[in-house]
Amino acid sequence: MKNERGAELPVKDKILEKTIKIAPFKKQVRKTIPHKHNSYFEVIYLSAGSGFHTIDSVTYAVQPPMVFFVRKEQVHHWDLESEPEGFVLIIKKSFVDNSLDKQLPEVLAQSTAFACLSVSEQTAVEQLFQLMVQEYSPDENNNTPIMEGLLKVILSKLVQTGVPVSVQNRQKQSLFQEFQELLSTDKSLRNNVSYYAEQLHTTPQNLNAACRKAVGQSAAEALSKYIINEARRLLLYTNLSVSEIAGLLDFSDSSHFIKYYRRHTGQTPATFRLQG
């Protein structure tokens, strides 16, 4: 698996055969190289620490209490400046798919729409994570109604009470970062660079130059990457049909969307969903 510049990306697997895992955030973590995770969704709650966390080229200042959501197809890395505290919750889609609670997939889908939330009810959230740690057994599969219930409550509490966090660069926010933030907050995606350039009060040429400087891609390539990632999120974590997803992503029909998706990924949306 390669990044935008053609270099191989490491792929980590912290969960192996398990479908869910929870553990304290490792206090020794400071800097990590950009990497993906093998086959799971990661929820990272931080109650202490400072520095930066980058997800898909978008950098967030670490200002606890806060929570990060990292989907399995996303690239992320840490650049922490002080000792972190918190919890890491890892969930495979099969844990949710096999749950008897039919609301759990919907709650998971809602949480995947966010990258980072500021936690407003810290005490309650920490108690819920601590309860899950107490309930979790490393030697068992943990597919229990109690674990399902705690997962549902944790995700619901975070989504309902959390406040979306704006992206931040180490110094002044760049045009590329502004572009990424606009994409993440735009409820109606448009596959049109000129539209986003206008929203950012710049020209397509300037936006193109900013994207190439930041990630070595044109603005059109950066936009396509975001659209494909959003398509993958919707295919993996929702029950929306391919036609419904095409409409949400500003495609005139599902045929156009399928061709676009296959051109950028080498497979159809249906094949990706089956493999997920």
Secondary structure as UniProt FT lines:
FT   TURN            4..5
FT   STRAND          11..12
FT   TURN            16..17
FT   STRAND          20..24
FT   TURN            27..28
FT   STRAND          35..37
FT   STRAND          41..48
FT   STRAND          51..55
FT   TURN            56..57
FT   STRAND          58..62
FT   STRAND          66..70
FT   TURN            72..73
FT   STRAND          76..80
FT   STRAND          85..91
FT   HELIX           93..97
FT   TURN            102..103
FT   HELIX           104..111
FT   TURN            112..113
FT   STRAND          116..118
FT   HELIX           122..135
FT   TURN            138..139
FT   HELIX           145..161
FT   STRAND          163..164
FT   HELIX           175..185
FT   HELIX           193..199
FT   TURN            200..201
FT   HELIX           204..215
FT   HELIX           219..237
FT   HELIX           242..248
FT   TURN            249..250
FT   HELIX           254..265
FT   HELIX           269..275
//
